[in-house]
Structures are given as structure tokens and as C-alpha cells.
Amino acid sequence: MKPLSIIICLLVGSVSMSADIRQEALNVGVERAFPEMNFERPLIVTHANDGSDRLFVAEQEGIIKVFPNDQETEEADIFLDIKDHVVYRDNKNEEGLLGFAFHPDYSKNGQFFLYYTTSDADLTSIVTQFHVSEDDPNRADPESEVELMRIQQPYWNHNGGTLAFGPDGLLYIALGDGGSGNDPHTNAQNLTTLLGSILRIDVNRQEDGKNYAIPKDNPFVGRMVPVGRDGDKKVPAASEIYAYGFRNVWRLSFDRKTGTLWAADVGQNLWEEINIVQAGGNYGWNVRESKHWFRPDGKDERDDLIDPIWEYHHDIGKSITGGTVYRGSRVPELVGKYIYADYVSGLLWALDIDEESGEVKSNYALTGKNQPVMSFGEDQAGDLYFTTPFGQLFRFKSGR
């Protein structure tokens, strides 16, 4: 049972939210999806966009399952098992198979991409490409793996890991700041490291000895960055970076109608935040946490830092789980709203913004069972699901 103060906060939103923004509950409930099925720490729910209407569920320990999008389904096929290649431990549960995305032309080329913490090196994540089997659409070819990118970090936590293709056909990759607390190496403000950033790469080309290419219009291509105590030396920025200043994005997604890139960044001390991501944007960590001072220079006026579109205080929840803008048809009350949750409090919300101005109009409470929401995912029709560490999938419904 939650204290009354938290229940009140749920209805009115974060203590920092403006009084002129409506805070109320939508007439939307939650129901078990695929009630005959259970999974082991399901982290990703997605589809191949190939007209088959199949659903794919990636489990954190390294197994991907596929099954028909039928609520009566009782069993799933194993699409891919890379459990032996993935590092996952219950006491270090930010590792594992964390990202999974199908190529936009999957129906033609059979390619999909994974992000996982690899067992072949310490504290290392890889972005890798696989291909579906030539003989069975419900099986991937485990021998087809091609490594694209290898990311080392100093600590086990804050691995980020979301993979998503944008409307531009490019692959976006969310990376945490390298872990520990306070971003001790200031990675998120360092343009010479990939950590603490959202990356953008072209997986359709190979260039400069890499199994991918860097888009020519990435914002930091050709940028020189001052380094050293006096800043008297300059080195190239990491050209893969699309935006930076993030602690641990969990998760990012594109609005399938508008193409807007949304990213929920998990806070540390007091604040959780939701961002609309722009090319070249600096989202503040660890100078600020959300809109608020974090380190001494965070109090200064900084026109280069982009504020989140929404935040909430740790009186309400302590670990945001980002979702996506609902574009399905089964629950009309949610259409056009960004659905998100908090893993610790188990609360769910629908954030409504004006698509023209980008201003928040409302933040609606959604009823549920106050379960820890690990992740969200869509089927081909745009219906939205969320996962819990207990192995079930859930979806929304009209009415409570």
C-alpha cells in the first residue's frame, strides 16, 4: 500500500509541474495479454513489419521467441538463442540482451540487429547484425552474426541498449554514461566518447574499415573538441553521436506518425525525465539532473542545455520506463499520447502534447496493478504492450 502522499502526487503529477496542466485519470485499464504464455525477464516486444503479424519477445538472458499475434496462443518458437554469448546476472540486472530491432526492409533482406553485453570481454556491449534462416521464417541463422560496434565501459550498470530505426532508415542506439553514480568520468558531457549519448549509424553501407557508415549529416562530423586541463589541444568528436548528455536512456522510440524521437532518461537523486531528442542536442547530464542543478556549474545559465519536456520527482517514482506514442486503434483514448511508467512505483501515465508547439497539455494517470514495468513494445498494428520481470505481457483496454 502506497502512502497517501504518493497517491496524491499521482493525481497531480510532479511537485514541479505547472498548475495549469491538467492532471486526471483516463478511463483506460490494463489486461493480461497472451494469458497462456510466460517469459523469462521479457525486455523487448516487437514485430518484423513484414505483414505476418507475428510478435517477437526478447528475453534478457539472450533468447528471442516468436509467436502468432493471437490471444489464444499457448506456445512460442525460439527464433534465436544466444544465451551462451550474453552476460546476465540477477545481481547485475542492467546487463543482458537489451536491444532488438528489425531492419526496415526486413521482408526483403532478412536482417535484424541486437545490442547485448557480451561474454567474450569484460564490461563490453556489442551491436551486432543477424540474418533470418533461409529455410524457416521462425528461425534466425545463429551463424550469420556480424559485429558492427563494440562499446567498453568502466562499470557494469547504465548500459542503455535500445535500438530503433528512424524514419530516415538509420539505426539509433542509446548508450548509458558508463555506470557507477554521478557519472564519475563525465562521459555524458564528453563528445570524444560514445557513452552517455544517442548514436546514429547507417547499417546499409560500410566505410572506413567498419561494418557500418556514419551519416554525413550527423551533427558532430568534423567537429574538433578541446581536451586537456587548459583545453589547448583538440581532438575529433565521435562522429556517431546524434545527441548527448544522457545518464541512462530507458527507452527511446519514434512516433510512427510524426517521426518524433522520444527518450526517457533515468535519474539519480531526485528527478526522472522525458526528452524530445534533436540532432546535436545536449540534454544536460551530469551538469544537471532533468531541469535541476546537479554539479556546481549546473546553476549557471546554459543556453546550450535542452530541458526535458516532462519530469517527475522521486516522491512519485524512482526509475522511469519510457514507452512510445500510441498509434493503435484498439484503445482510442490513448491515441497520440506518450505512454510511460515507473519501474519502482509501478505507476503508468499517458502524456499528451500539442504536436505543433511541443507543449504538454495533460498528464493522465492510467490504472493498473502497480507492477514494475520493464519495457514497452508495439505490434504491427500499433497496439501497445508492456512487460514485467515476472514474465507476463500486458496491454491496455478501454474502460477499467
Buried (B, 14 or more C-beta within 10 A) or exposed (E): EEEEEBEEBBEBBBEEBEEEBEBEBBEBBBEEBBEEBEBBBBBBBBBBBBEBEBBBBBBBBBBBBBBBBEEEBEEBBEBBBBBEBBBBEEEBBBBBBBBBBBBBBBBEEBBBBBBBBBBEEEBBBBBBBBBBBEEEBBBBBEEBBBEBBEBEBBBBBBBBBBBBBBEBEBBBBBBBBBBBEBBEBBBBBBBEBBBBBBBBBBBBEEEEEEBBBBBEEBBBBEBEBEBEEEEEEEEEBBBBBBBBBBBBBBBBBBBBEEEBBBBBBBBBEBBBBBBBBBBBBBBBBBBBBBBBEBBEEBEEEEEEBBEBBBBBBBBBBBBBBBBBBBBBEBBEBBBBBBBBBBBBBBBBBBBBBEEEEEEBEBBBBBBBEBBBBBBBBBBBEBBBBBBBBEEBBBBBBEEE
